[in-house]
Amino acid sequence: MNKFERQSRDPADQQVLPEAIAGELSKIPTEVLEIGDAPPIAPKAPLTPSEVRTILMSLLLTMFLAALDQTIVATALPTIGRQFGDVSNLSWVITAYLLASTAVAPVFGTLSDIYGRRAMIITALSLFIAGSILCALAPNMPVLILARGLQGLGGGGIMPIVQTVISDVVSPRERGQYQAYFSGVWMAAGIGGPVLGGLFAEHLHWSMIFWINVPLGIASLAMLLPKMAKIPVFHRRRRIDWLGGVLLMASAVVFMLVLTWGGNRYLWLSPTIMAMVGASVALALAFVWQSGKADEPFLPLSLLGGTVVPYAMLAGGFALGAMLGLTVHLPLYYEVVYHLSASEAGLGLIPLAAISTFGAALAGRTMARVKHYKRVAIIGTSCATLMGIALTTTVLPLWALLALQSGFALGLGTAFPVSVVSIQNSVARSQVGTITGALNFFRALMASFTVAAFSAILLMALGADISLVGEHRGPVNSIPAADMIIAFRYVFGAATAMIACAALCMILMEEKPLAGPPKPVAMAE
């Protein structure tokens, strides 16, 4: 008898296991899965190109809503202040949205990995629409500020979920092309938002900037939800470390308030700002301690390590910070040095905002075709560094300045799709939402920090008597052009240093192979 022959002639269901084996089997732990948590028996049918396009269009519309509400309100603020007779609290209409949207980005990303994308996109859009309705109906400034906070909760959840849904639908190799579309949405919102806000406030009513979100939000849900059932499911039910989430959000809110009030409402070295900095650091340390202690941490710190995630996060954060920092402060440079009007100065930002989209599109298409995909970002950010050096060291006519800015933005834009796709490609599918939320959270903090840092640089260079330049207050016309040129050399230098750091991070980042089908043409090296 060989070892593969039956050892007994009795039927298998009538045989009794020896006591030793039965005892060992009884000690093996068992786990009962809910039906909803069990893996599918067979994979779902792949999405057709038409369904992918429909999902993409609804996601772009959803992201456009959240991006638009960060810019459309600014030009309507004077009208809102006059109607409510409250100008002193106007800045909170912007700040409330910014604080809420930044704080909840990692929350929605993590919850989408636990409860699924469908539930979270419905929640985010519902909060956004409800906040928009309350903003439009607000009878006074306090109610408007609270409603903007509610709107920010939804808007902050939209961004990471949209990027996560795309990662579920499209392979990493093809995903970079869609990130370029997202950059285009941000560009359209950045350029069109202030124009629409001004038109609504001047010719219709300021509440229209909020009412317009309702039909667009409902249309986005109507387009997206029927297709969500066919999207692959990667979420995993687990316990939620709510304490860790609260600590992370609290630390972010206090830090954002420091960046908002520092150098404006309070001096940077005032006791209030120092106390808030200490509180933010203490809350961050408490979050780290809680993450190390929890069995299922809200944001596993191990996700933020490795040879990809930290470098990609820093590269994307540096690039976005440099672009937004210049976008906020360049109008002042145009007005003082080139004597442009406010509207002309706004048009002067188009090269910086628009050309970066072409850089993102170039990088996205390159990622789908080549093996060594990070080279396009290394070359792009290195060229942007050279353009930044030229901006820092020379005084140029306006056309040459805009040309250099276009080259700067083109190289800078290549960092966005490479950083996002590299991060999502480096983690397990069940953690893509968590890492995408963390990425959006870090980028928002980095952008806010850069805007505050550039303002501080200008204030130190121009004098403490100049009010916050990003809001164009104070005696702008009295600033000598020569002084502004000297001051902006430090600003351009800071932006150049940031994009150089982005290039260095791209060089140091590990280039993991991207999953997904290559193009029909032979893949280039």
TIVEXVO-572320 format. One record per residue (C-alpha): residue in one letter; y, x, z. Coordinates in steps of 0.02 Angstrom, whole numbers, plus 50000, padded with zeros to 5 digits. Layout:
AYXZ
...
This chain:
M500005000050000
N501685007349953
K503315004550044
F503914991349921
E502394979749947
R502434964850064
Q501734969750234
S501084952350274
R500274938250175
D501174924750277
P502674915950197
A504314924150240
D505014908550327
Q503524908350446
Q503644926450501
V504354930750672
L505494945950690
P504994958850818
E505984957350980
A506844974350956
I507524969650784
A508014952150839
G508974959550987
E509924971550875
L510374957650753
S511034946650893
K512294960250941
I513114960850768
P514834952350780
T515104937450667
E516724930550599
V517024912650543
L518294911350402
E519354896150368
I519084889450193
G520884893450149
D520654911550202
A519014914450110
P519084924549950
P518904914649789
I517144913249718
A517754917049543
P519414924249484
K520684912049417
A521024911449233
P522374923849184
L524114917349150
T524574914848970
P526114923748899
S526994906848894
E526644903849079
V527234921349123
R528864918049029
T529114901549121
I528814909749289
L529974923949242
M531384912149189
S531244902249351
L531234918249454
L532764924949363
L533674908549393
T533174909049577
M533784926949596
F535394922749503
L535794909449634
A535624921749777
A536584935549686
L537974923749630
D538354917949806
Q538754935649860
T540194936649734
I540774919149687
V541564915249856
A542774930049860
T544074923349737
A544054906049818
L544404912549994
P546314910649987
T546124892349934
I544854889050072
G545974897250201
R547474886650150
Q546484870450157
F545764873850330
G547354882350394
D546314897050456
V546554913950373
S546044925150519
N544204920150508
L544044920450318
S543084936850317
W541684928350414
V541314917450263
I540704933350177
T540054942150333
A538964927650392
Y538024927150227
L537834946050223
L537194947250402
A535924933350382
S535264938650212
T535044956750266
A534174952550430
V532864940750357
A532324950950205
P530884959750296
V530424943350384
F530144933750223
G529244948450144
T528014949450288
L527774930650300
S527384929750113
D525924941650146
I525314929950283
Y525664912250222
G525804915150034
R527204916149906
R527254897449869
A527614892250048
M528944905550071
I529864902649906
I529944884049947
T530614888250121
A531904900550056
L532554889249918
S532594874150035
L533634883750162
F534784889850022
I535044872449950
A535304864650123
G536564878250166
S537474875350001
I537634856650035
L538284859850212
C539534872550144
A540184860050017
L540374846450150
A541074857850287
P542554849450373
N543224865450453
M543044884250456
P541734885850598
V540554873750511
L540794883050346
I540374899650428
L538794892650509
A538284884650344
R538544901250255
G537374909150382
L536044896050343
Q536324899150158
G536104917750189
L534424914750274
G533794907150112
G534654919649998
G533954934350095
G532204927350077
I532344924349890
M532564942649840
P530954950349911
I529874935249867
V530444935249685
Q530014953749668
T528354950749755
V527864936249642
I528194947149490
S527024960249566
D525674946849580
V525874941549399
V526194957949306
S525284974549320
P526244989549391
R526324998049220
E527194983049142
R528214978449295
G529654990549266
Q530224980649114
Y530464965149222
Q531454974949352
A532714978349213
Y532924959549191
F533314958249376
S534644971549358
G535394961149218
V535464946049333
W536414956249463
M537614962049328
A537924944349266
A538204938049444
G539354952549485
I540444949649332
G540354930749318
G540424926349503
P542254930649536
V542774922449372
L541844906149409
G542474905949588
G544264907449531
L544074893849398
F543264881649518
A544554884649655
E546044883549536
H545544869349418
L544234859049511
H543874860949698
W543234875649800
S541704865449855
M541054866349675
I540544884549705
F539244877449824
W538814861049738
I538294870549581
N536854878249680
V536004861449709
P535484856749531
L535114874849488
G534014876849642
I533064860749608
A532824865849426
S532144882649481
L530884874349597
A530374861949461
M530034876149340
L529144887549464
L528044876649574
P526884869449438
K526424887249388
M526244894249565
A524484887149580
K523884899049444
I524674914649520
P523354926249598
V523234924949787
F523324941049889
H523994935150058
R522954936750217
R523134925950371
R523434935850529
R524364934850693
I526244937350685
D527134949750797
W528664938650824
L529404950250955
G529404964750832
G530244953950700
V531604948150820
L531954965950877
L532094972050697
M533284957950649
A534354960250805
S534534978850774
A535044975650592
V536334962350639
V537174973550768
F537184988250647
M537944977550508
L539304971650629
V539694989850670
L539914993550484
T540974977850461
W542134980050611
G542214999050622
G543865005850559
N544484988150531
R544484977250686
Y544084991750803
L544285010450790
W542685019650750
L542695028850918
S543225013651020
P542135008651170
T541634992451082
I540965001150927
M540105014651031
A539265001351138
M538674991950984
V537975007950907
G537025011151069
A536364993351071
S535784994750890
V534875011150925
A534075003851082
L533464988550987
A532774999550847
L531835010350974
A531154994651056
F530534988850886
V529655005550858
W528845004351030
Q528284986450998
S527584991150827
G526545004950906
K525874993351040
A525504977650937
D523784975050860
E524574967250705
P526354974350698
F527694964650606
L528104979650497
P526734992950511
L527615009650528
S526175017950436
L526755008750279
L528405018350286
G527545035250284
G526575044550152
T527095053649995
V527825038849899
V528675025450005
P529975035850101
Y530545045349947
A530625029849836
M531575020149968
L532845034049990
A533045036349802
G533375017849773
G534505016749925
F535555031649875
A535745025149696
L536235007549749
G537405014049884
A538315025549763
M538545011449637
L539144998249760
G540255010349855
L541175014649694
T541214996449637
V542104990949795
H543415004749796
L543765008949613
P544964994149585
L546175002449707
Y546065018649607
Y546415009349445
E547915000249517
V548745015549593
V548335029249468
Y548285019649303
H549445005249355
L548224991549304
S548374973649363
A547064966349479
S546184957449335
E546224973049226
A545514983249370
G544104970749384
L543704972849199
G543694991649227
L542134989349335
I541104982549190
P540504999649128
L539865004249301
A538974987549326
A538384983949150
I537785000949090
S536655003149242
T535664988349174
F535314997949013
G534735012649118
A533525001249212
A532894993849048
L532625011248976
A531635016749128
G530615000549130
R530095002248948
T529695020648973
M528565016749121
A527515005349011
R527215019048883
V527085035948967
K525945043749096
H527255053749192
Y528415039149221
K529525046749355
R530215059749235
V531415046949161
A532165044049334
I532275062649370
I533175065849205
G534285050549227
T534845054249404
S535095072749361
C536225068049215
A537155055949329
T537435070349450
L538235080649312
M539355065949266
G539845064149448
I540315082449459
A541465080049309
L542265064849393
T542545075049551
T543315090549473
T544425083949333
V545855071449311
L545515061349154
P546355048249046
L545705030649075
W544565030148921
A543735046648971
L543525040649151
L542665024849090
A541555035048973
L541005046449115
Q540685031449226
S539595023849090
G538545039749083
F538465040049273
A537885021949278
L536595024349139
G535735038449233
L535895029649400
G535065013749335
T533435022949296
A533085024749483
F532935006149517
P531345000949424
V530465017449460
S530765016149647
V530244997749662
V528674999149556
S528135015549638
I528255007749810
Q527284992049762
N525975002549672
S525655013249827
V525124999549950
A523704986949961
R523984970449869
S523994961050034
Q525494971450092
V526594970849937
G527704957150011
T527944966850173
I528444983050087
T529564973949962
G530484965250104
A530694981950193
L531374989550032
N532684975850012
F533134977450195
F533394996250183
R534404994850022
A535564981950100
L535864992950252
M536145008150141
A537384998850031
S538364992450182
F538385009750260
T539015017650098
V540425005150078
A540975008350257
A540825027250234
F541865027250074
S543195016650162
A543225029050305
I543415043550183
L544915035250101
L545705030750266
M545575048650327
A546235055650163
L547675043350141
G548175040950322
A547735029450466
D549165017550424
I548255010950270
S547224995350303
L545464992750239
V545574997450056
G544054987550004
E545014971550041
H546634977849958
R547734975350108
G549184985950160
P550544994550058
V549484998749906
N550955001049789
S551765013649906
I550315026049893
P550775040749779
A549605042649631
A549355061149669
D548765057049845
M547555043849778
I546845056349653
I546525068949791
A545755055849905
F544595049449770
R543945066849736
Y543085065449906
V542425048049859
F541765054049692
G541045069249780
A540135058249906
A539425047349766
T538865062949672
A538005069749826
M537085053249848
I536435052749670
A535925071049684
C534915066349838
A534125052149737
A533605064949604
L532865076349738
C531875061749813
M531175057449642
I530615075449620
L529745075649790
M528935058449769
E527085058449723
E526755051049551
K525255039749575
P524465032649416
L525065015149376
A523755001649360
G523784990749206
P523464991449020
P524385004648919
K525295000448760
P524265000248600
V525065016648548
A524365032748618
M525035035848791
A526265050248794
E526225063948919
